[in-house]
Amino acid sequence: MAASLLANIEKGKTIGVVAEVDGKVVGNSEVTRGTGSQSHVGFLGVGVAREYRDLGIGTRMLKTLTEESRRIGLRLLVLDVYATNARARHVYKKLGFREAGTMPNMACTKNGYVSVIRMFLELD
Ligand SMILES: CC(C)(COP(=O)(O)OP(=O)(O)OC[C@H]1O[C@@H](n2cnc3c(N)ncnc32)[C@H](O)[C@@H]1OP(=O)(O)O)[C@@H](O)C(=O)NCCC(=O)NCCS
């Protein structure tokens, strides 16, 4: 885990949910609180180890992370996802995230330019 992430967790700026299988961390997700006028907004990231994908782990972690985000008073979750990432988009949509818009060719990857979709979930 990156040192900056640990520092943010200690300062209470970031909350994280990990998934463990047989004592091994196979998934990680976090929400980092925005600052100033965006301190009610959480910026979300998630990843599951390749061999543990499509087992429901990402969905479980994100459900818990959403509940925790609500509990600490966040009002809006925001994330960016590659347009080509069909699985992630499916999971986010299933959990109620909506698409705000698409930034064309925003990411330069080894496979060429990829559009980036910003998604959001309002928490009540
Ligand atoms: C995206 C990610 C976090 C999802 O976690 P996961 O544990 O694999 O997801 P789950 O098993 O909970 O759910 C997968 C769902 O996607 C569906 N799916 C799989 N491949 C798909 C595809 N190509 N297109 C659409 N849906 C797909 C599965 O059928 C399943 O749907 P269901 O829950 O309706 O049955 C994980 O796959 C991952 O880490 N991917 C690489 C990193 C990444 O993309 N991170 C997010 C960056 S924004």
The ligand as an SDF file (V2000), in Angstrom:
LIG
                    3D

 48 50  0  0  0  0  0  0  0  0999 V2000
  -13.5950   -3.8300  -11.8820 C   0  0  0  0  0  0  0  0  0  0  0  0
  -13.3590   -4.7670  -10.6970 C   0  0  0  0  0  0  0  0  0  0  0  0
  -12.9670   -3.9460   -9.4740 C   0  0  0  0  0  0  0  0  0  0  0  0
  -14.6710   -5.5270  -10.4110 C   0  0  0  0  0  0  0  0  0  0  0  0
  -14.4440   -6.4330   -9.3480 O   0  0  0  0  0  0  0  0  0  0  0  0
  -14.8790   -7.9770   -9.5220 P   0  0  0  0  0  0  0  0  0  0  0  0
  -14.6840   -8.6210   -8.2200 O   0  0  0  0  0  0  0  0  0  0  0  0
  -14.1730   -8.5540  -10.6900 O   0  0  0  0  0  0  0  0  0  0  0  0
  -16.4290   -7.7810   -9.8660 O   0  0  0  0  0  0  0  0  0  0  0  0
  -17.6590   -8.7070   -9.4490 P   0  0  0  0  0  0  0  0  0  0  0  0
  -17.2430  -10.1450   -9.4960 O   0  0  0  0  0  0  0  0  0  0  0  0
  -18.2540   -8.2050   -8.1900 O   0  0  0  0  0  0  0  0  0  0  0  0
  -18.7050   -8.3870  -10.6150 O   0  0  0  0  0  0  0  0  0  0  0  0
  -18.3560   -8.5620  -11.9570 C   0  0  0  0  0  0  0  0  0  0  0  0
  -19.5840   -8.3120  -12.8080 C   0  0  0  0  0  0  0  0  0  0  0  0
  -19.1510   -7.8620  -14.1030 O   0  0  0  0  0  0  0  0  0  0  0  0
  -19.7040   -8.7290  -15.0860 C   0  0  0  0  0  0  0  0  0  0  0  0
  -18.7680   -8.7470  -16.1980 N   0  0  0  0  0  0  0  0  0  0  0  0
  -17.6110   -9.4440  -16.3320 C   0  0  0  0  0  0  0  0  0  0  0  0
  -17.0300   -9.1460  -17.5030 N   0  0  0  0  0  0  0  0  0  0  0  0
  -17.8370   -8.2550  -18.1350 C   0  0  0  0  0  0  0  0  0  0  0  0
  -17.7830   -7.5750  -19.3810 C   0  0  0  0  0  0  0  0  0  0  0  0
  -16.7510   -7.7480  -20.2150 N   0  0  0  0  0  0  0  0  0  0  0  0
  -18.7950   -6.7340  -19.6950 N   0  0  0  0  0  0  0  0  0  0  0  0
  -19.8220   -6.5280  -18.8590 C   0  0  0  0  0  0  0  0  0  0  0  0
  -19.9330   -7.1490  -17.6420 N   0  0  0  0  0  0  0  0  0  0  0  0
  -18.9490   -7.9970  -17.3070 C   0  0  0  0  0  0  0  0  0  0  0  0
  -19.8750  -10.0610  -14.3780 C   0  0  0  0  0  0  0  0  0  0  0  0
  -20.7900  -10.8710  -15.0650 O   0  0  0  0  0  0  0  0  0  0  0  0
  -20.4170   -9.5710  -13.0470 C   0  0  0  0  0  0  0  0  0  0  0  0
  -21.7490   -9.1660  -13.2210 O   0  0  0  0  0  0  0  0  0  0  0  0
  -22.9370   -9.5140  -12.1550 P   0  0  0  0  0  0  0  0  0  0  0  0
  -22.4590   -9.0510  -10.8130 O   0  0  0  0  0  0  0  0  0  0  0  0
  -24.1220   -8.7470  -12.6550 O   0  0  0  0  0  0  0  0  0  0  0  0
  -23.0980  -10.9890  -12.1950 O   0  0  0  0  0  0  0  0  0  0  0  0
  -12.2350   -5.8170  -11.0130 C   0  0  0  0  0  0  0  0  0  0  0  0
  -12.6360   -6.6150  -12.0860 O   0  0  0  0  0  0  0  0  0  0  0  0
  -10.8700   -5.2020  -11.2970 C   0  0  0  0  0  0  0  0  0  0  0  0
  -10.0820   -4.9680  -10.3860 O   0  0  0  0  0  0  0  0  0  0  0  0
  -10.5870   -4.9160  -12.5790 N   0  0  0  0  0  0  0  0  0  0  0  0
   -9.2820   -4.3420  -12.9680 C   0  0  0  0  0  0  0  0  0  0  0  0
   -9.0330   -2.9950  -12.3230 C   0  0  0  0  0  0  0  0  0  0  0  0
  -10.1500   -2.0340  -12.5940 C   0  0  0  0  0  0  0  0  0  0  0  0
  -10.7570   -2.0440  -13.6530 O   0  0  0  0  0  0  0  0  0  0  0  0
  -10.4440   -1.1710  -11.6000 N   0  0  0  0  0  0  0  0  0  0  0  0
  -11.4560   -0.1460  -11.7340 C   0  0  0  0  0  0  0  0  0  0  0  0
  -10.8930    1.0130  -12.4370 C   0  0  0  0  0  0  0  0  0  0  0  0
  -12.0950    2.3490  -12.5990 S   0  0  0  0  0  0  0  0  0  0  0  0
  1  2  1  0
  2  3  1  0
  2  4  1  0
  2 36  1  0
  4  5  1  0
  5  6  1  0
  6  7  2  0
  6  8  1  0
  6  9  1  0
  9 10  1  0
 10 11  2  0
 10 12  1  0
 10 13  1  0
 13 14  1  0
 14 15  1  0
 15 16  1  0
 15 30  1  0
 16 17  1  0
 17 18  1  0
 17 28  1  0
 18 19  1  0
 18 27  1  0
 19 20  2  0
 20 21  1  0
 21 22  1  0
 21 27  2  0
 22 23  1  0
 22 24  2  0
 24 25  1  0
 25 26  2  0
 26 27  1  0
 28 29  1  0
 28 30  1  0
 30 31  1  0
 31 32  1  0
 32 33  2  0
 32 34  1  0
 32 35  1  0
 36 37  1  0
 36 38  1  0
 38 39  2  0
 38 40  1  0
 40 41  1  0
 41 42  1  0
 42 43  1  0
 43 44  2  0
 43 45  1  0
 45 46  1  0
 46 47  1  0
 47 48  1  0
M  END
$$$$
